[in-house]
Amino acid sequence: MRFVLALITLLLIVPCLVSGARAADSAVILTYYRIGEDNFASTNIKLAEFDAHLKELTSGRYNVMPLLDVLSAIRAGKSLPDRTVAITMDDGFASVYAEAWPRLRAAKLPFTIFVATAAIDAKAKGMMSWAQLREVAKSGGVAIGAQTASHLHMVEADEARNKDEMARSNARIAAEIGTAPVLFSYPYGEASHAVMQQVKDAGYKFALGQFSGVANPTTDDFFVPRFGVNEASGDLNRFRTVVNALPLKVADVAPEDPLVGKPNPPSFGFTVTADTDRLRSLNCFQANGARIRTERLDTRIEARFDKPLAQGRTRLNCTMPGADGRVRWFGTSFYVAK
């Protein structure tokens, strides 16, 4: 009897040890752009680094899932295995078809491609074709998401233009792929509360930005963080830090609207709602590396910019040490209109 009980216990424990799958309620989302196009360093990842990333992701430590499944589970309050990761590819560059897809297919890793349809219709140089997108989508494990028709600056456009762009984009994807998209990526990562509501009204289930952070139950479904990966941020050590990141769960984020009006700079703050034991080690930075002054009142963090934010998008990261040498990460972005 003791042997049987020991065997049952072992059978229950071993799968968790093998997969590293202790329960979690968060996930890291990665976004790539060009793969192996070395003339575009700011949006490219070198092939050797991409191969190293895939080797890491298939090492047995991580659980790579389709993006929609990940976000739906978080929204529903369902547990995910620890170190869950979702992969996205923005813009639909031809190198995704030529270089990324064969590697991801061989590794059996699902991913999502976000496309702006006008460039595909125009057969723009360096972009995937509809035939290629259909081939990839029919292969299984690949979802096609939307980025409007023309990849416009949505915050600078009026509501009628945004609605028209999303409607035309949805219609083209549905006609060519067979299903309308339910996932949306903000072009250039730019959003405001008004734009988020327009995207929600258009029927999308989730919308993703282009700022770092770990998706978790405190994340806005229409302003989901992703870790961007390019030549400057693609070395394996940084990649391991990112895919092992933990959420920094927050509430009462102010200002609520990413669109900055007056005053500029905004008075930025948030309340940390969990894992507050290491708050004294929290630091906030702009994406360019400039440190931001922070003040802490119990679990409330107030961050102060030294000067007005420049026109366009400004990304902000706040991090602190987590368990097992991992990093807790919260990020957001602001937009100053022209």
C-alpha positions in Angstrom: 0.0 0.0 0.0 2.8 2.4 0.9 4.4 1.6 -2.5 1.2 2.3 -4.3 0.6 5.6 -2.5 4.2 6.7 -3.2 3.8 5.8 -6.9 0.6 7.8 -7.2 2.3 10.8 -5.6 5.2 10.5 -7.9 2.9 10.3 -11.0 1.2 13.5 -9.8 4.4 15.4 -9.2 6.5 14.4 -12.1 4.5 16.1 -14.9 4.7 19.4 -13.0 8.4 19.0 -12.5 8.9 18.2 -16.2 6.8 21.0 -17.6 7.6 23.6 -14.9 3.8 24.0 -15.0 2.9 25.3 -11.6 -0.2 27.4 -11.8 0.0 31.0 -13.0 -2.4 33.7 -14.1 0.0 35.6 -16.4 1.9 35.2 -19.7 4.7 36.9 -21.6 3.8 38.0 -25.1 6.6 38.5 -27.6 6.4 40.5 -30.8 8.8 40.3 -33.8 8.8 42.2 -37.0 11.4 41.2 -39.6 13.4 38.0 -39.4 16.9 37.9 -40.9 16.6 41.3 -42.7 19.8 42.8 -41.5 19.4 46.2 -43.2 16.5 47.1 -40.8 18.1 46.8 -37.4 15.4 48.5 -35.4 12.7 46.1 -36.6 14.8 43.0 -37.3 16.1 40.0 -35.4 19.1 38.2 -36.8 18.6 34.6 -37.8 21.1 33.2 -35.3 19.4 35.0 -32.5 15.9 33.9 -33.6 17.2 30.3 -33.7 18.6 30.7 -30.2 15.2 32.1 -29.0 13.4 29.1 -30.5 15.9 26.7 -28.9 15.2 28.3 -25.5 11.4 28.2 -26.0 11.6 24.5 -26.8 13.9 23.6 -24.0 11.0 22.2 -21.9 10.9 25.2 -19.5 8.2 27.1 -21.3 4.6 26.6 -22.4 4.0 28.3 -25.8 0.3 28.8 -26.6 -1.9 30.6 -29.2 -2.4 34.2 -28.3 -6.2 34.1 -28.2 -6.1 31.1 -25.9 -3.7 32.8 -23.5 -5.7 36.1 -23.3 -9.0 34.2 -23.0 -7.8 32.2 -20.1 -6.5 35.2 -18.3 -9.8 37.0 -18.8 -11.8 34.0 -17.6 -9.6 33.6 -14.5 -8.3 30.2 -15.6 -4.9 29.0 -14.5 -2.0 28.8 -17.0 1.2 26.9 -16.6 4.1 28.9 -15.3 6.2 30.5 -18.0 3.5 30.6 -20.6 4.5 32.5 -23.7 2.6 33.7 -26.8 4.4 34.8 -30.1 3.3 37.5 -32.4 4.6 38.9 -35.7 3.6 42.5 -36.6 3.2 43.9 -40.1 3.4 40.7 -42.2 6.8 41.1 -43.7 7.9 38.5 -46.3 10.6 37.3 -44.1 8.0 35.9 -41.7 6.9 33.6 -44.4 10.4 32.8 -45.7 12.3 32.5 -42.4 10.1 32.6 -39.3 7.2 30.3 -40.4 9.4 27.3 -41.4 11.3 27.4 -38.1 8.2 27.9 -36.0 6.4 25.1 -37.8 9.3 22.7 -37.3 9.3 23.6 -33.6 5.5 23.2 -33.4 5.1 26.7 -31.9 1.9 28.6 -32.6 1.9 32.3 -33.4 -0.2 35.2 -34.6 0.5 37.5 -37.6 -0.9 41.1 -37.6 -1.3 42.6 -41.0 -2.4 46.0 -42.5 -4.3 44.9 -45.6 -3.7 47.8 -48.0 0.0 46.9 -48.4 -0.9 43.3 -49.2 -3.5 44.4 -51.7 -0.9 46.7 -53.3 1.6 43.8 -53.4 4.1 46.0 -51.7 7.7 45.0 -51.9 8.9 43.0 -48.9 5.4 42.1 -47.7 3.6 38.7 -47.6 1.0 38.0 -50.2 -2.6 36.8 -49.6 -1.6 33.4 -51.0 1.2 33.1 -48.5 -1.1 34.3 -45.6 -3.7 31.7 -46.6 -1.1 29.0 -46.8 0.2 29.8 -43.3 -3.2 30.2 -41.8 -4.4 26.8 -43.2 -1.3 25.0 -41.9 -2.7 25.2 -38.3 -1.5 27.0 -35.3 -1.3 30.4 -37.0 -3.9 33.2 -36.5 -4.2 36.3 -38.6 -4.9 39.6 -36.7 -5.6 43.1 -37.9 -3.8 46.4 -38.0 -6.3 48.6 -39.9 -6.1 48.9 -43.7 -3.3 51.5 -44.1 -1.5 51.1 -40.8 -2.4 54.7 -39.9 -1.8 56.7 -36.8 -5.1 56.1 -35.1 -4.8 58.6 -32.3 -4.3 61.3 -34.9 -7.2 60.2 -37.1 -10.9 61.0 -36.5 -13.4 58.3 -35.4 -15.0 58.0 -38.9 -11.6 57.3 -40.5 -10.7 54.7 -37.8 -14.0 52.9 -38.2 -13.7 52.8 -41.9 -10.1 51.5 -41.8 -11.1 48.7 -39.4 -14.1 47.8 -41.4 -12.2 47.6 -44.7 -9.4 45.6 -43.0 -11.8 43.1 -41.5 -13.6 42.6 -44.8 -10.4 41.9 -46.7 -9.1 39.5 -44.1 -12.4 37.7 -43.9 -12.6 37.5 -47.7 -9.0 36.2 -48.2 -8.5 34.0 -45.1 -12.1 32.9 -44.5 -12.7 34.3 -41.0 -12.8 37.8 -39.6 -10.1 38.7 -37.1 -10.7 39.0 -33.4 -7.3 40.2 -32.4 -6.0 43.7 -33.1 -2.6 45.3 -32.9 -2.4 49.1 -32.7 -0.3 50.5 -35.6 2.9 51.9 -34.1 1.6 50.9 -30.7 -0.4 54.2 -30.4 -3.7 54.3 -28.5 -6.0 56.5 -26.5 -9.1 55.7 -24.5 -11.2 56.8 -27.5 -9.3 54.6 -29.9 -9.6 51.6 -27.5 -13.3 52.1 -27.4 -13.5 52.3 -31.2 -11.5 49.0 -31.5 -13.8 47.3 -28.9 -16.9 48.6 -30.8 -15.5 47.1 -34.0 -15.9 43.6 -32.5 -12.3 42.7 -31.6 -11.8 40.6 -28.4 -8.4 41.9 -27.5 -6.0 44.7 -28.7 -2.3 44.8 -28.2 0.1 47.7 -27.7 3.9 47.9 -28.2 5.2 48.3 -24.7 6.8 45.9 -22.3 5.0 44.1 -19.5 3.5 40.8 -18.5 -0.2 40.2 -19.3 -2.2 39.3 -16.2 -5.7 39.8 -14.7 -5.0 43.5 -14.0 -4.2 44.1 -17.7 -6.7 46.1 -19.9 -8.0 43.7 -22.6 -7.6 46.6 -25.1 -4.1 47.7 -24.1 -2.2 44.4 -23.7 1.6 44.7 -23.2 4.1 42.8 -25.4 7.9 42.6 -25.3 9.3 43.8 -28.6 12.3 41.9 -29.9 14.8 43.4 -32.3 18.6 43.5 -32.8 19.1 45.8 -29.9 17.1 43.7 -27.5 17.5 40.2 -29.0 20.6 38.8 -27.2 19.9 35.5 -25.4 20.5 36.8 -21.8 17.9 39.6 -22.3 15.5 37.1 -24.0 15.7 34.8 -21.0 15.0 37.7 -18.6 11.9 38.6 -20.6 10.4 35.1 -21.1 10.9 34.4 -17.4 9.4 37.7 -16.3 6.6 37.8 -13.7 3.7 40.3 -13.6 3.8 43.4 -11.4 0.1 43.7 -10.7 -1.3 47.2 -10.4 -4.5 49.1 -10.0 -5.6 52.8 -10.0 -3.3 53.7 -12.8 -3.3 57.5 -13.4 -3.7 59.1 -15.8 -6.1 56.5 -17.2 -5.9 57.8 -20.8 -2.6 57.1 -22.6 -3.2 60.3 -24.6 -1.4 63.1 -22.9 -3.1 66.5 -22.8 -2.3 69.0 -20.1 -0.3 68.9 -17.9 2.6 67.6 -19.8 4.5 65.8 -18.3 1.6 63.8 -16.7 1.6 62.9 -13.0 1.9 59.2 -13.3 1.1 56.7 -10.5 -0.2 53.3 -9.7 -1.0 51.0 -6.7 0.8 47.7 -6.5 -1.9 45.1 -5.5 0.2 41.9 -4.9 3.7 40.7 -4.1 4.6 44.0 -2.4 7.4 42.8 -0.2 10.2 44.1 -2.5 8.7 47.5 -3.4 11.7 49.3 -2.1 13.7 47.8 -5.0 11.2 49.1 -7.6 12.6 51.4 -10.3 11.0 53.1 -13.3 12.6 54.0 -16.6 11.7 55.4 -19.9 12.3 53.0 -22.8 15.4 55.1 -23.8 16.9 54.1 -20.4 16.3 57.4 -18.6 15.5 56.8 -15.0 12.3 58.3 -13.6 12.1 59.6 -10.0 9.7 57.6 -7.9 8.0 58.2 -4.6 6.5 55.4 -2.5 3.6 55.7 0.0 2.9 52.2 1.3 1.9 50.4 -1.9 1.3 53.5 -4.0 4.0 54.5 -6.5 4.2 58.0 -7.9 6.6 58.5 -10.8 7.7 61.9 -12.0 9.2 62.8 -15.4 11.9 65.6 -15.4 10.6 67.2 -18.6 7.6 67.3 -20.9 7.1 64.2 -23.0 8.0 64.6 -26.7 5.5 64.3 -29.5 4.6 60.8 -30.4 4.9 57.7 -28.2 6.8 57.4 -24.9 7.1 54.0 -23.3 7.7 53.4 -19.5 8.9 50.4 -17.6 8.7 49.7 -13.9 10.5 46.6 -12.6 11.5 45.0 -9.3 13.1 41.7 -8.2 10.7 38.7 -8.0 11.0 35.1 -6.9 13.8 32.8 -8.1 15.8 35.6 -9.6 13.0 36.6 -12.0 11.9 40.2 -12.6 8.4 41.6 -11.9 7.5 44.0 -14.8 4.8 46.6 -15.4 4.9 48.8 -18.5 2.7 51.3 -20.2 3.0 54.0 -22.9 1.8 57.6 -23.5 1.1 59.5 -26.6 1.5 63.2 -27.2 -0.5 64.4 -30.2 1.1 66.5 -32.9 
